[in-house]
Amino acid sequence: MLNRNLFKTSTTLLFYFKDGQFVGENYIANKLTVLSIPILQILEFLKDDYKTIEEIDFQFKGLPNLEELLAKLVAAAVLIQKESELEELEEEINDWEWDLPARYYHAKTNYVSFEANNEKVWIELDNKSSEISPPLPFLQLANVDYQPLRKPNKELNANIFQSLMDRRTCRSFLSQAISEEDFSNLIYYSFGKTGEYKGGTLGDVIFKTTPSGGSRHHPEIYMIVNRVDNFEKGIYHYNVNEHSLGLMEAGEFSQWGLAICSDQKWVKDCSVVFIVTSLLKRNMWKYKHAHAYRVINLDVGHLGQTFNLTCTALGLAAFGTAALNNKLIEEQLNLNPYVQPALYVLATGYPNKEDKDYAR
């Protein structure tokens, strides 16, 4: 039986076709319901205001078992009742300044049931790997000539605590080249392969200075080289497996770097601009739930902090932004946004300390 007599259509519904049926999904209740024409007519009638059973019955005379139908629609979170818990949740999310994409993403990735039985998980992954090989943890572009970077200095000894204290976001750079040695060290300690494990259930697994959920290490690094000793200006891809760079296109791309960062003026003077993309299938292979997308974003945040601290330890300044023009990046790098989206830009160079606002 219904314990409240006022009903309204939920404001957190999405409508779409699934498996040939028209459905309504209440994304904050995580419930999906097949919708018929009579139900759609009820939803239309109740879309603006709460109404009583009597008002609904008067509007839809002859509709059999109305109270039972309303009870089912409430249980499916298609309808909400006055002073219910679902009404309170809807009021909270409808107060957000962010619109539907953010609300849906938050709700659909907020509650995930994780399998605690590791043995079961590994049996499932073993079975999957025998049918579908896990994606490689590194990418080598076709028709691109890769040249090895200088070997990284494995004897660097910076004070991590001092680097934490000194780290600042720089917004004013000198138009000055960084050395080939610093360039190689920066790439290796920020993005490079520091170890590997070959041939297990997960395929070849690499280790980096930054953690990655499930050891998937989905990021791929492209870069605009503006000013680096002994390097031609242009757009490059980093081959993490070989610690090498492939020149994709030579030329002056500082203006393009400015444009992809939404015209934040200081980007133009950076020595190197790094574009962090994500090969989504590396994570999708292991994780089928949408919560894995949260982990991808967390991984990129971890990567940004590693980059910042590495720059600081090397005496370089750093800047990061997610205010990207993704269309420009996809067109230039020939990326499919549903296969390999661009998520972050990191940049470095020498700070312009004559500008009193160079660091924050």
C-alpha positions in Angstrom: 0.0 0.0 0.0 1.1 3.6 -0.6 1.8 5.5 2.6 1.7 9.0 0.9 -0.9 10.3 -1.4 1.0 12.9 -3.4 2.9 11.9 -6.6 5.2 13.6 -9.1 7.4 12.5 -12.0 11.0 12.2 -10.9 13.3 14.9 -12.1 16.3 12.6 -12.3 15.1 10.4 -15.1 16.8 9.7 -18.4 14.9 8.1 -21.3 16.5 5.9 -24.0 16.3 2.7 -26.0 18.0 -0.4 -24.5 17.8 -3.9 -26.2 14.9 -2.7 -28.4 12.8 -1.3 -25.4 12.1 2.2 -24.4 13.3 2.6 -20.8 13.4 5.3 -18.1 16.4 5.3 -15.8 16.5 7.1 -12.4 20.2 7.6 -12.2 20.4 8.6 -8.6 18.3 5.5 -7.5 20.1 3.3 -10.1 16.8 1.8 -11.3 15.7 1.0 -14.9 12.1 0.5 -16.0 10.5 -0.4 -19.3 8.0 2.3 -20.2 4.6 1.8 -22.0 2.4 4.5 -23.5 0.0 4.6 -20.5 3.0 5.1 -18.2 4.4 7.9 -20.4 1.0 9.6 -20.3 1.1 9.4 -16.5 4.6 10.9 -16.4 3.5 13.7 -18.6 0.6 14.5 -16.4 2.7 14.5 -13.2 5.8 16.3 -14.6 5.2 19.7 -13.0 3.3 19.3 -9.7 2.4 16.8 -7.0 -1.0 15.3 -7.5 -3.3 13.0 -5.5 -4.5 9.6 -6.4 -7.9 11.1 -6.9 -6.6 13.6 -9.4 -4.7 10.9 -11.3 -7.8 8.6 -11.3 -10.0 11.4 -12.6 -7.5 12.1 -15.4 -7.1 8.4 -16.4 -10.7 7.1 -15.9 -10.9 3.4 -16.6 -7.2 2.7 -16.0 -7.3 -0.6 -14.1 -5.4 -1.3 -10.9 -4.3 2.3 -10.6 -3.0 2.2 -7.1 -1.0 -1.0 -7.8 0.5 0.7 -10.9 1.4 3.8 -8.9 3.1 1.6 -6.2 5.2 -0.1 -8.9 6.2 3.2 -10.4 7.2 4.5 -7.0 9.2 1.4 -6.3 10.9 1.8 -9.7 11.7 5.5 -8.8 9.9 6.7 -11.9 7.5 8.5 -9.6 8.4 10.2 -6.3 6.2 10.9 -3.3 6.0 13.9 -1.2 8.4 14.0 1.8 10.2 10.8 0.6 13.9 10.1 0.9 14.2 10.2 -2.9 12.6 13.6 -3.0 15.3 14.8 -0.6 18.0 13.3 -2.8 16.6 15.0 -5.9 16.5 18.4 -4.1 20.1 18.0 -3.2 21.4 17.2 -6.6 19.1 19.7 -8.3 20.8 22.4 -6.2 24.1 21.6 -8.0 25.6 24.3 -10.2 26.7 21.5 -12.5 24.3 20.2 -15.1 23.2 16.7 -16.2 26.6 15.2 -17.4 28.2 15.8 -14.0 25.2 14.7 -12.1 24.9 11.5 -14.1 28.6 10.7 -13.9 28.7 11.3 -10.1 25.6 9.1 -9.5 26.6 6.2 -11.8 30.1 5.9 -10.4 29.4 6.6 -6.8 28.3 3.1 -5.6 30.1 0.0 -6.9 30.1 -3.4 -5.4 33.6 -4.7 -5.5 34.5 -8.3 -5.4 36.5 -9.1 -2.3 37.4 -12.6 -3.3 40.8 -12.1 -5.0 41.0 -15.7 -6.0 37.7 -15.5 -7.9 38.8 -12.3 -9.6 42.1 -13.8 -10.8 40.3 -16.9 -12.1 38.0 -14.7 -14.1 40.9 -12.7 -15.5 42.8 -15.9 -16.3 39.8 -17.1 -18.3 39.5 -13.7 -20.1 43.2 -13.5 -20.9 43.0 -16.9 -22.6 40.4 -15.5 -25.0 41.2 -11.8 -25.2 44.8 -10.7 -24.7 45.2 -7.7 -22.4 46.3 -4.5 -24.2 50.0 -3.7 -24.2 51.1 -1.2 -21.7 53.0 0.9 -24.2 52.3 2.3 -27.7 54.6 2.7 -30.7 53.1 4.7 -33.5 53.3 3.4 -37.1 55.4 5.4 -39.6 57.1 7.3 -36.8 60.9 7.2 -36.4 61.8 6.9 -32.7 65.1 8.1 -31.4 66.5 7.1 -28.0 66.6 9.8 -25.4 69.8 10.3 -23.3 70.0 7.7 -20.6 68.5 9.1 -17.4 70.7 9.8 -14.5 69.9 7.2 -11.9 72.1 8.9 -9.2 70.1 12.0 -8.8 69.5 12.7 -5.1 66.9 15.5 -4.5 65.3 16.2 -1.1 61.6 15.2 -1.6 60.4 17.2 1.3 62.2 20.3 0.0 60.6 19.7 -3.4 57.2 19.6 -1.7 57.8 22.9 0.0 59.2 24.6 -3.1 56.6 23.4 -5.6 54.5 26.2 -7.1 52.3 26.5 -10.2 54.2 28.8 -12.6 52.3 31.2 -14.8 55.2 33.2 -16.3 58.0 31.5 -18.2 61.3 32.6 -19.9 61.7 31.8 -23.6 64.7 29.7 -22.8 65.8 26.2 -23.7 66.2 23.4 -21.2 69.1 21.0 -21.4 69.0 17.7 -23.1 69.9 16.0 -19.8 67.2 17.7 -17.9 64.7 16.9 -20.6 65.5 13.2 -20.5 65.5 13.0 -16.7 62.2 14.9 -16.5 60.5 12.5 -18.9 61.9 9.4 -17.3 61.1 10.3 -13.7 57.7 11.7 -14.6 56.5 9.2 -17.2 59.1 6.5 -17.7 59.2 2.8 -17.1 61.0 1.9 -13.9 60.4 -1.8 -13.9 58.3 -4.5 -15.5 56.7 -7.9 -15.0 56.2 -10.1 -18.0 53.8 -12.8 -18.9 51.3 -12.9 -16.1 47.5 -12.9 -16.2 47.5 -9.2 -16.9 50.0 -9.5 -19.7 53.1 -7.4 -19.6 52.9 -5.0 -16.7 55.1 -2.0 -16.3 55.9 0.0 -13.2 56.4 3.8 -13.0 57.1 6.4 -10.4 53.4 7.2 -10.3 50.8 4.5 -9.2 48.0 3.4 -11.5 44.8 1.6 -10.5 45.2 -2.1 -11.3 48.7 -1.5 -12.8 47.0 -0.5 -16.0 49.1 2.6 -16.7 46.7 4.0 -19.3 48.4 7.4 -20.0 50.1 8.1 -23.2 52.3 11.2 -23.5 52.6 13.5 -26.5 54.6 16.7 -26.4 55.2 20.0 -28.1 59.0 20.7 -28.0 59.5 24.5 -28.2 62.9 24.9 -26.8 65.1 21.9 -25.8 68.9 21.7 -26.6 69.6 19.5 -29.6 65.9 18.8 -30.3 64.1 20.0 -33.4 60.9 21.9 -32.7 57.7 19.9 -33.3 55.2 17.4 -31.9 56.6 14.1 -30.4 55.3 10.9 -29.0 57.0 9.2 -26.0 57.7 5.5 -26.3 57.8 4.4 -22.7 59.0 1.0 -23.5 62.2 2.3 -25.1 62.6 5.7 -23.5 62.6 7.2 -26.9 60.8 10.0 -28.8 59.1 9.8 -32.1 58.9 13.1 -34.1 55.3 13.2 -35.5 55.6 16.5 -37.2 58.4 19.1 -37.2 57.6 22.8 -37.0 56.6 25.7 -34.8 53.7 24.7 -32.6 53.8 27.1 -29.7 50.7 28.9 -31.0 48.9 25.6 -31.3 49.9 24.8 -27.7 48.4 28.1 -26.6 45.2 27.3 -28.4 44.7 23.8 -27.0 45.1 25.3 -23.5 42.3 27.8 -24.0 44.7 30.7 -24.8 46.3 30.8 -21.3 49.0 33.2 -22.4 52.0 31.7 -20.4 51.8 28.4 -22.2 53.3 30.0 -25.4 56.6 30.6 -23.6 57.0 27.1 -22.0 59.9 25.0 -23.2 57.9 21.8 -23.4 54.1 21.2 -23.3 53.1 17.6 -22.5 49.7 16.3 -23.5 48.4 13.5 -21.3 46.0 11.1 -23.1 44.4 7.9 -21.8 44.1 4.6 -23.7 40.8 3.6 -22.2 40.9 0.0 -23.2 43.8 -0.8 -20.9 41.5 -0.2 -18.0 38.4 -1.5 -19.7 40.0 -4.8 -20.2 40.3 -5.4 -16.5 37.4 -3.3 -15.1 33.9 -3.4 -16.6 32.2 -1.0 -14.2 32.0 2.8 -14.8 33.8 3.5 -11.5 37.0 2.7 -13.3 36.7 6.1 -15.1 37.1 7.8 -11.7 40.3 5.9 -11.3 41.6 7.1 -14.6 41.1 10.7 -13.5 42.8 9.9 -10.2 45.7 8.4 -12.0 46.2 11.5 -14.1 46.1 13.6 -11.0 48.9 11.5 -9.4 50.9 11.9 -12.6 50.6 15.6 -12.4 52.0 15.8 -8.9 54.9 13.5 -9.9 55.6 15.8 -12.8 55.4 18.9 -10.6 57.8 17.5 -8.0 60.2 16.2 -10.6 60.3 19.7 -12.3 60.9 21.3 -8.9 63.7 18.9 -8.1 65.4 19.7 -11.4 65.2 23.4 -10.9 62.4 23.8 -13.5 59.0 25.4 -13.1 55.7 23.6 -13.9 52.2 24.3 -14.9 49.2 22.0 -15.4 45.7 22.6 -16.8 42.5 20.6 -17.7 41.1 23.7 -19.5 41.6 22.0 -22.9 40.3 22.4 -26.4 40.0 18.7 -27.0 38.8 19.1 -30.6 42.1 20.7 -31.6 44.1 18.0 -29.9 42.1 15.2 -31.5 42.4 16.7 -35.0 46.2 17.3 -34.8 47.1 14.0 -33.1 44.5 12.0 -34.9 42.9 10.7 -31.7 39.5 9.1 -31.3 37.9 10.7 -28.2 36.2 7.5 -27.3 39.4 5.5 -27.6 42.1 7.8 -26.4 40.8 11.1 -25.0 43.1 14.0 -23.9 42.7 14.6 -20.2 45.5 16.9 -19.0 48.3 19.2 -20.2 51.5 19.7 -18.2 54.2 22.2 -19.2 57.6 23.2 -18.0 60.4 25.7 -18.5 62.3 28.3 -16.5 60.3 30.7 -14.4 60.3 34.4 -15.2 61.0 35.7 -11.7 60.9 39.3 -12.8 57.2 38.9 -13.0 56.1 39.2 -9.4 53.1 36.9 -10.0 55.1 34.2 -11.8 54.2 31.5 -9.2 51.2 30.7 -7.0 
